[in-house]
Each structure stands twice: as C-alpha cells, then as structure tokens.
Amino acid sequence: MTDLQASTPLKIAVLGAGSWGTALAALMARHGHAVTLWGRDPVVAAAIDAQHENTRYLPGIPLPLTLRATTDLETSLEGADQVLVVVPSHAFTETLRKLAPLRPPGAGVAWATKGFETGSGRFLHEVAEDILGPDVPLAVVTGPSFAKEVALGLPTAVTVHGADPVFAQAVADVMHGPAFRAYTGDDMVGAELGGAMKNVLAVATGVADGMQLGLNARAGLITRGLNEMLRLSAAIGAKPETLMGLAGLGDLVLTCTGDLSRNRRLGLALGRGQSLQDAVREIGQVVESVQTADEVMRQAERHGIDLPISSAVRAVLHGELTPRDGLQQLLAREQKPEYPETLFK
C-alpha cells in the first residue's frame, strides 16, 4: 500500500484502538496526516508503536510507520485539528465526557461508532451535542466497511453526515483516497439509524443461515429488514434516501452476508443451537446487537412502529424465544401489502 502526501496534512486524534479505530487511523496516516491513536490497552499501544501492528485486533496487517499510539488521552488530543471517536456504543458517552475538557479549541468531533446510547436509547449525535455543546462541529462516519478490508487497502465506500457541511467535507477529505471513497450528507439521524439497525437485522439473517433455511430466506429477511429501517426512519424524520444508500442498504447487505460481521456470526451460532454466552465468548469482541436490539425496540415503541424482525431478534437475544419459535412467529404473521401507502409520500 502506497502512502500519499496530503496537500495540507492535519493532526488527527483517533480515540479507540480496536479493529475499526486502527483501520481508520492507518488509512488517514497513509494519506499523509499526523495521526495519534488512543487506546486503553498498553500492550496494544506498544505493539502499534514498536511493531507497527495491532497484534490483538488486526494481527498480521502492517500499519504505517508514522502512526503513533498512546494510552494517554491528553497526549493524543494535543494540538488535534480533528477528533475521530471509534469506541463501542456503550463506551461512547464516557469517552466524550473525558474528551470534552481536553478538546483543542476549533477541533471538530466525528465518530465511526454505530448504535444508540445504552440505557436511554438516544442517538449518538444527541449525546455529543449534550456533552460538547452546540458550537462544536459534529459528524458521523458510516457505511459498509469491514475493518480488516480497509486495513488491507481494499476498495471501500462510506458516507459522512453532519449538520455543518464544511466539517463533514473536511472529515471526508482526510479519509478519501485511491481505494476509499467518502461521500457526504446532512442526515445524521438517518445515518445513525441505519448503522445501528443493520446490526440487529444481521443477527436475523445469521440465524436463518445457521438454520440452513436457504438463500431465498436470507434475501427475504434483508429486504423486509430494510422495510423496517425505512418505516422507523420515516417516523423519526430521517430521509428515505439515506437508508437506501451506503448508511442503510449498503451496510445492511454487507453485515447480513459477510462472515467478517460479528453480528452475523452471532446469529449463525444461535441458529446452529449454541447459547448466547458461548457465541459471544467465541467471537471474542464486542457484539453491538445485544444492546442495540433493546434500543431499536425502544425507538419503535416510542413512535408506535411495528418491527417484527427486530422484535424477534430482541426476544431471541434475551432468551424469551428460541430461533425456531421466532421464525415460526414471523411466518405466521397475517398477509399484508408490501409497503404502507404513505411510506415514500
């Protein structure tokens, strides 16, 4: 992978040294930016600095020699032009609270975290606005993007959504390159909804594949899952085109069909009869869908939207239904028009 020289190199702090944080940090470092990666694990940080490899999350993939890593948050943020938060959704609020007093003046904050705030069900941009205040530029990075493939330099397309178009473009600019396309938009609600819901729906397709129900069933679940995304997005005021793009359909297809997806692998294990605890232990990384299913259904109940697939996934993840019983419930539902008449009006 050839490193590029950025026309105006920026100093970027990436918070979260898991697979996705490391992959994005490496991408921007290869584009010529001065990137410092912050993580909690001193072993991981030392390996990135000394061996130029994230031996825990992306073993065997060489990282740029210029990429720095630290366990000291203040050091990572010093002089940063941009901050990119890439921690699991359950750690998002805590990370922003620690970031807030250390954020350099003028540094906008973006995140590539997918999900809702655990417990409240709030969208992450609502959490960020609450903690950082109304004057800090914000953006969300989302789309179909397995960390391992990005780290290997394989072609990828994402989208960056923010209320401040100048900052959204600036975030897209540091990521955009020969093998990485970064589009922009202004629908943070839709972008975040797609990125969260696809994790829940990937469990459903994984379960179906684990039960060997066939490719017709998989395609049906993906399409009806997109229907659930669109109906909930309409209720909360998101743009349907956001969910038909990279943030929705793109991420949904990838996560429902690609075996690098932790949420799909969780579904596969459950469909084959494994327990939830054994499946999560075997995957060995945070599986967002367990918390996200609760928050999706909280949003649905708040807006009075019926989401049968998401509801069945939530019940299976809580041990209230077996995968087989969940499938039977879905198949026994009454026949109806494919779309509500008002969905795209």
C-alpha positions as CSV (number, residue, x, y, z in Angstrom):
1,M,0.0,0.0,0.0
2,T,1.5,3.3,-1.1
3,D,1.4,6.2,1.3
4,L,0.2,9.5,-0.1
5,Q,1.2,13.0,0.7
6,A,-1.7,15.1,1.9
7,S,-1.9,18.6,0.4
8,T,-2.5,20.1,3.9
9,P,-1.5,17.5,6.5
10,L,-3.7,17.6,9.6
11,K,-3.2,16.4,13.1
12,I,-5.9,13.8,13.9
13,A,-6.7,12.1,17.2
14,V,-8.4,8.7,16.8
15,L,-10.0,7.5,20.1
16,G,-10.4,3.7,20.2
17,A,-7.7,1.2,19.2
18,G,-9.9,-1.7,18.3
19,S,-10.0,-3.1,14.7
20,W,-12.1,-0.2,13.2
21,G,-10.3,2.6,15.0
22,T,-6.9,1.2,14.0
23,A,-8.0,0.7,10.4
24,L,-9.3,4.3,10.0
25,A,-6.2,5.7,11.8
26,A,-3.9,3.7,9.4
27,L,-6.0,5.0,6.4
28,M,-5.5,8.6,7.4
29,A,-1.8,8.1,8.2
30,R,-1.3,6.6,4.8
31,H,-2.9,9.8,3.3
32,G,-0.1,11.8,4.9
33,H,-1.8,13.0,8.1
34,A,-0.2,13.0,11.6
35,V,-2.4,10.5,13.4
36,T,-2.3,9.5,17.0
37,L,-4.4,6.5,18.1
38,W,-5.6,6.4,21.7
39,G,-6.5,3.1,23.4
40,R,-6.8,1.7,26.9
41,D,-4.6,-1.4,26.5
42,P,-0.9,-0.6,26.9
43,V,0.1,-3.9,25.2
44,V,-1.9,-2.9,22.0
45,A,-0.5,0.7,22.1
46,A,3.1,-0.6,22.5
47,A,2.7,-3.1,19.6
48,I,1.4,-0.4,17.3
49,D,4.3,1.9,18.2
50,A,7.1,-0.6,18.2
51,Q,5.9,-3.4,15.8
52,H,3.6,-1.3,13.6
53,E,0.9,-3.9,14.1
54,N,-2.3,-4.2,16.2
55,T,-1.5,-7.7,17.3
56,R,-4.8,-8.2,19.1
57,Y,-7.4,-6.8,16.7
58,L,-5.7,-6.8,13.2
59,P,-2.9,-9.4,13.5
60,G,-0.6,-9.8,10.6
61,I,-1.5,-6.5,8.9
62,P,1.3,-3.9,8.7
63,L,0.5,-0.4,9.9
64,P,2.1,2.9,8.7
65,L,5.4,3.7,10.4
66,T,4.1,7.2,11.0
67,L,1.1,6.0,13.0
68,R,1.6,6.7,16.8
69,A,-0.4,5.1,19.6
70,T,-0.7,6.1,23.3
71,T,-2.8,5.2,26.4
72,D,-2.7,8.9,27.5
73,L,-5.8,10.7,26.2
74,E,-4.4,14.2,26.8
75,T,-1.3,13.4,24.7
76,S,-3.4,12.0,21.8
77,L,-5.6,15.2,21.7
78,E,-2.8,17.7,22.0
79,G,-3.0,20.1,19.0
80,A,-5.5,18.0,17.1
81,D,-7.3,19.6,14.2
82,Q,-9.9,16.8,14.1
83,V,-11.1,14.1,16.6
84,L,-12.5,10.8,15.5
85,V,-14.2,8.6,18.2
86,V,-14.3,4.9,17.4
87,V,-15.3,3.2,20.6
88,P,-18.2,0.7,21.1
89,S,-21.5,2.4,21.7
90,H,-21.7,1.5,25.4
91,A,-18.4,3.5,25.9
92,F,-19.4,6.5,23.8
93,T,-20.8,8.7,26.5
94,E,-17.9,8.1,28.9
95,T,-15.3,8.8,26.2
96,L,-17.0,12.1,25.2
97,R,-17.1,13.2,28.8
98,K,-13.3,12.6,29.1
99,L,-12.7,14.2,25.7
100,A,-14.8,17.4,26.4
101,P,-12.3,19.3,28.7
102,L,-9.3,18.2,26.7
103,R,-10.6,19.0,23.2
104,P,-8.4,21.7,21.4
105,P,-10.3,24.8,20.5
106,G,-11.6,24.6,17.0
107,A,-11.3,20.8,16.7
108,G,-14.5,19.2,15.4
109,V,-15.5,15.8,16.6
110,A,-16.6,12.9,14.4
111,W,-17.4,9.3,15.3
112,A,-17.5,6.0,13.5
113,T,-19.4,4.3,16.4
114,K,-22.6,2.6,15.5
115,G,-25.5,2.1,17.9
116,F,-27.5,4.1,20.4
117,E,-26.7,5.4,23.9
118,T,-27.1,2.4,26.2
119,G,-30.0,2.8,28.6
120,S,-31.5,5.9,27.2
121,G,-31.8,4.9,23.5
122,R,-30.6,8.4,22.5
123,F,-29.0,8.9,19.1
124,L,-25.2,9.5,19.4
125,H,-25.4,13.0,17.9
126,E,-27.8,13.9,20.7
127,V,-25.3,12.7,23.3
128,A,-22.5,14.6,21.6
129,E,-24.5,17.8,21.4
130,D,-25.4,17.5,25.0
131,I,-21.8,16.9,26.2
132,L,-19.8,19.1,23.8
133,G,-22.3,21.9,23.4
134,P,-24.0,23.5,20.3
135,D,-20.8,25.1,18.9
136,V,-18.7,22.1,18.2
137,P,-18.9,20.8,14.6
138,L,-20.1,17.1,14.6
139,A,-20.2,14.4,12.0
140,V,-20.9,10.6,11.8
141,V,-18.9,8.2,9.6
142,T,-20.8,5.2,8.5
143,G,-21.4,2.7,5.7
144,P,-20.4,-0.8,4.6
145,S,-16.9,-1.2,5.8
146,F,-15.2,-4.2,7.4
147,A,-12.1,-3.0,9.3
148,K,-9.9,-5.8,8.1
149,E,-10.6,-4.9,4.4
150,V,-9.9,-1.2,5.0
151,A,-6.7,-2.0,6.8
152,L,-5.6,-4.1,3.8
153,G,-6.3,-1.3,1.4
154,L,-9.2,-3.0,-0.4
155,P,-11.8,-0.7,-2.1
156,T,-14.4,0.8,0.3
157,A,-17.1,3.5,0.2
158,V,-18.5,5.2,3.3
159,T,-20.6,8.3,3.9
160,V,-20.0,11.2,6.3
161,H,-23.1,13.1,7.6
162,G,-23.1,16.3,9.6
163,A,-25.2,19.4,10.2
164,D,-22.1,21.5,9.4
165,P,-21.3,20.8,5.7
166,V,-17.8,22.3,5.9
167,F,-16.8,19.9,8.8
168,A,-18.5,16.9,7.2
169,Q,-16.5,17.6,4.0
170,A,-13.2,18.1,6.0
171,V,-13.7,14.6,7.6
172,A,-14.5,13.1,4.3
173,D,-11.4,14.7,2.7
174,V,-8.9,13.2,5.2
175,M,-10.3,9.7,4.5
176,H,-10.9,9.9,0.8
177,G,-8.2,8.3,-1.4
178,P,-7.5,5.9,-4.2
179,A,-9.2,2.9,-2.6
180,F,-11.5,4.7,-0.2
181,R,-14.5,6.8,-1.3
182,A,-16.0,9.1,1.3
183,Y,-19.3,10.7,0.3
184,T,-21.2,13.4,2.4
185,G,-24.7,14.1,3.6
186,D,-26.6,16.1,6.2
187,D,-28.9,13.4,7.7
188,M,-27.3,12.4,10.9
189,V,-30.5,10.7,12.2
190,G,-30.9,8.5,9.2
191,A,-27.1,7.7,9.0
192,E,-27.1,6.7,12.7
193,L,-30.3,4.7,12.4
194,G,-29.0,2.6,9.5
195,G,-25.7,2.0,11.2
196,A,-27.4,0.7,14.4
197,M,-30.3,-1.2,12.9
198,K,-28.3,-3.3,10.5
199,N,-26.5,-4.9,13.5
200,V,-29.8,-6.3,14.7
201,L,-31.0,-7.4,11.3
202,A,-27.7,-9.2,10.7
203,V,-28.5,-11.4,13.6
204,A,-31.7,-12.5,11.9
205,T,-30.1,-13.4,8.6
206,G,-27.3,-15.2,10.5
207,V,-29.9,-17.2,12.5
208,A,-31.6,-18.2,9.2
209,D,-28.3,-19.2,7.6
210,G,-27.3,-21.1,10.7
211,M,-30.6,-23.0,10.5
212,Q,-29.8,-23.6,6.8
213,L,-33.1,-22.0,5.6
214,G,-31.6,-21.1,2.2
215,L,-30.8,-18.1,0.1
216,N,-34.5,-17.1,-0.5
217,A,-35.0,-16.7,3.2
218,R,-31.8,-14.6,3.5
219,A,-32.9,-12.3,0.7
220,G,-36.4,-12.0,2.1
221,L,-35.1,-11.1,5.6
222,I,-32.7,-8.5,4.2
223,T,-35.4,-6.9,2.2
224,R,-38.1,-6.9,4.9
225,G,-35.4,-5.7,7.3
226,L,-34.8,-2.7,5.0
227,N,-38.6,-2.1,5.2
228,E,-38.3,-1.9,9.0
229,M,-35.5,0.6,8.7
230,L,-37.5,2.7,6.2
231,R,-40.6,2.7,8.3
232,L,-38.8,3.7,11.6
233,S,-36.8,6.3,9.7
234,A,-39.9,7.9,8.3
235,A,-41.4,8.1,11.8
236,I,-38.4,9.8,13.3
237,G,-37.9,12.3,10.4
238,A,-34.9,10.8,8.6
239,K,-34.6,10.9,4.8
240,P,-35.5,7.7,3.0
241,E,-32.6,8.2,0.5
242,T,-30.2,7.9,3.4
243,L,-31.5,4.5,4.2
244,M,-31.4,3.5,0.6
245,G,-27.8,4.5,0.4
246,L,-24.5,3.4,2.0
247,A,-25.6,4.1,5.6
248,G,-28.7,1.8,5.2
249,L,-28.9,-0.6,2.3
250,G,-25.1,-0.8,1.8
251,D,-24.3,-1.5,5.4
252,L,-27.3,-3.9,5.8
253,V,-26.2,-6.0,2.8
254,L,-22.6,-6.2,4.0
255,T,-23.4,-7.1,7.6
256,C,-26.1,-9.6,6.7
257,T,-24.0,-11.5,4.1
258,G,-20.3,-11.1,5.2
259,D,-18.8,-13.5,7.6
260,L,-16.5,-10.9,9.0
261,S,-19.6,-9.4,10.7
262,R,-19.6,-10.2,14.4
263,N,-23.4,-9.8,14.5
264,R,-23.9,-12.2,11.6
265,R,-21.6,-14.7,13.3
266,L,-23.6,-14.4,16.5
267,G,-26.8,-15.2,14.5
268,L,-25.1,-18.1,12.8
269,A,-24.0,-19.6,16.2
270,L,-27.5,-19.2,17.6
271,G,-29.1,-20.7,14.5
272,R,-26.8,-23.8,15.0
273,G,-28.0,-24.2,18.6
274,Q,-25.2,-22.5,20.5
275,S,-26.0,-20.5,23.7
276,L,-25.7,-16.7,23.6
277,Q,-22.9,-16.7,26.2
278,D,-20.9,-19.3,24.2
279,A,-21.4,-17.5,21.0
280,V,-20.3,-14.1,22.4
281,R,-17.2,-15.7,24.1
282,E,-16.2,-17.4,20.8
283,I,-16.4,-14.2,18.8
284,G,-14.1,-12.5,21.3
285,Q,-15.0,-8.9,20.5
286,V,-17.9,-6.6,21.5
287,V,-21.1,-7.6,19.7
288,E,-23.2,-4.5,19.4
289,S,-26.5,-6.1,18.5
290,V,-27.2,-7.4,22.1
291,Q,-27.6,-3.8,23.4
292,T,-28.8,-2.3,20.2
293,A,-31.8,-4.5,19.8
294,D,-33.2,-3.1,23.1
295,E,-32.7,0.5,21.9
296,V,-34.2,-0.1,18.4
297,M,-37.3,-1.5,20.0
298,R,-37.4,1.4,22.5
299,Q,-37.4,3.8,19.5
300,A,-40.1,1.7,17.7
301,E,-42.4,1.7,20.8
302,R,-41.9,5.4,21.3
303,H,-43.1,6.0,17.7
304,G,-45.7,3.2,17.6
305,I,-44.0,1.3,14.8
306,D,-44.3,-2.5,14.4
307,L,-40.9,-4.1,13.7
308,P,-41.5,-7.9,13.7
309,I,-37.9,-9.0,12.7
310,S,-36.2,-6.6,15.1
311,S,-38.6,-7.6,17.8
312,A,-38.0,-11.3,17.3
313,V,-34.2,-10.8,17.4
314,R,-34.5,-8.9,20.7
315,A,-36.6,-11.8,22.1
316,V,-34.1,-14.4,21.0
317,L,-31.2,-12.4,22.4
318,H,-33.0,-12.2,25.8
319,G,-33.8,-15.9,25.8
320,E,-37.5,-15.3,25.5
321,L,-37.8,-17.2,22.2
322,T,-35.8,-19.9,20.5
323,P,-34.7,-19.1,17.0
324,R,-37.1,-21.7,15.7
325,D,-40.0,-20.2,17.6
326,G,-39.0,-16.7,16.4
327,L,-39.1,-17.9,12.8
328,Q,-42.5,-19.5,13.3
329,Q,-43.9,-16.3,14.6
330,L,-42.6,-14.3,11.6
331,L,-44.0,-16.9,9.1
332,A,-47.4,-16.9,10.9
333,R,-48.0,-13.2,10.6
334,E,-51.0,-12.0,8.6
335,Q,-50.6,-11.3,4.9
336,K,-50.4,-7.6,4.0
337,P,-49.3,-5.1,1.3
338,E,-45.6,-4.9,1.0
339,Y,-45.3,-1.2,1.8
340,P,-47.6,1.2,3.7
341,E,-49.2,3.6,1.1
342,T,-47.6,6.6,2.8
343,L,-44.0,5.5,3.1
344,F,-42.5,7.4,0.2
345,K,-45.0,10.3,0.1
